[in-house]
Amino acid sequence: MKHSTEQLHQAQQALSPIFSGIDAQVKHNLGRVLDAFRRYRVGTHHFAGVSGYGHDDLGRQTCDRVFADVMGAQAAAVRVQFVSGTHAIASALFGCLRPGDEMLAVAGSPYDTLEEVIGLRGNGQGSLIEFGIDYRELGLSADGDLDWPALETAISPRTRLVLIQRSCGYSWRSSLSIADIEKIVRIVKRQNPDTICFVDNCYGEFVEDREPPAVGADLIAGSLIKNPGGTIMTAGGYVAGRADLVEAAACRLTAPGIGSSGGATFDQNRLLFQGLFLAPQMVGEALKGNHLTASVFDQLGYRVNPAPMVPRRDLIQAIELRSPERLIAFCRAIQQYSPIGSYLDPVPAEMPGYESQLVMAGGTFIDGSTSEFSADGPLREPYIVFCQGGTHWTHIAIALEAAIDAIGPKD
């Protein structure tokens, strides 16, 4: 343990300039949030909720406007009725697409939980493909980047929507920067201005100084138990972007004719506002933890993605462990230094929506909250563990000491 403590201390010292830059980014993004709170005169009267249908919920309506402002969007629907980011994404896709349309994924294969939504796995559940929506994807280039030349000619008159997954998910590719998303939107719109540019924004909020709608994305979606919930929101998700597309997604969440006008917030309004206020700081802490993780495990000889010292694009840090034993041992160490359920022993298991068995460390206050510190990975080659989130980098450092001792250097 002494050796791992020294390693972490040395990495922390080397990362001091990067930590300072992250603090500056936090200040900028918090300024965006405070500007929106002032603009819409958020007060304690917005914390009250309503029951039943949720009509005339002033807090919910104001939160939608604040959220849209922060995201650089025309409109937003921030709802506790979204059970996950996948649910919010599915609502957006089913809201925008119709039989005979084509959806094109431009960043390789989508995240595991979207495969059944699209219809790539499973059947009989009402996937996009079962509803007559065609699906196509652009593979990655040989070096793991987007296939930019193929994208230049990929859009057809039937391509109603392009799916842009900002985060790497369970793949080794680089996550997308805001500049990458802006370039994708420009290329797509040049070929067909009517094609909807939809961004799966999970893990990306507040990592940079802008969000995808600010660079031309038509619609985004994500989870409130990830970045924008500030680690305190108990459930929910959001869609934001063009007003007509947000309403289309809301009509899939509720029903046509109800759309965004319904949905009680069950006295969660204060947490929605407070979580958004905390979000930039929580993201900053997680980014520091990512840098620390990458630096230490790179020194131990493991492949890491992103590489040490490079700018971050989301809250995920991947480490290629090369064996199931190391993957399980890593997650066990993280679980033992989690605030909740430290006594639990992570074991590989099936999880709804995922193709492979997963081993997961997630001793979080909110079940499944990956904006709190967690680590997981599918039990498949090359046995990569994906670390996400973190409420303060010092907690991550303590957990990493145990993980280093559990798996040791690569050789």
Buried (B, 14 or more C-beta within 10 A) or exposed (E): EEEBBEBBEEBBEBBEEBBEBBEEBBEBBBEBBBEBBEEBEBEEEBBEBBEEEBEEBEBBBBBBBBBBBBBBBBBBBBBBBBEBBBBBBBBBBBBBBEEEBBBBBBBBBBBBBBBBBBBBBEEEEEBBBEBEBBBBBBEBBEEEEBBBEEBEEBBEEBBBBBBBBBBBBBBEBBBBBBEBBBBBBEBBBEBBEEBBBBBBBBBBBBBBEBBBBBBBBBBBBBBBBBBBBBBBBBBBBBBBBBEEBBBBBBBBBBEEEBBBBBBBBBBBBBBBBBBBBBBBBBBBBBBBBBBBBBBBBBBBEBBBBBEBEEBBBBBBBBBBBBEBEBBBBBBBBBBBBBEBBEEBEBEBEEBEBBBEBBBBBBBBEBEBBBBBBBBBBBBBEEBBBBBBBBBBBBBBBEBBBBBBBBBEEEE
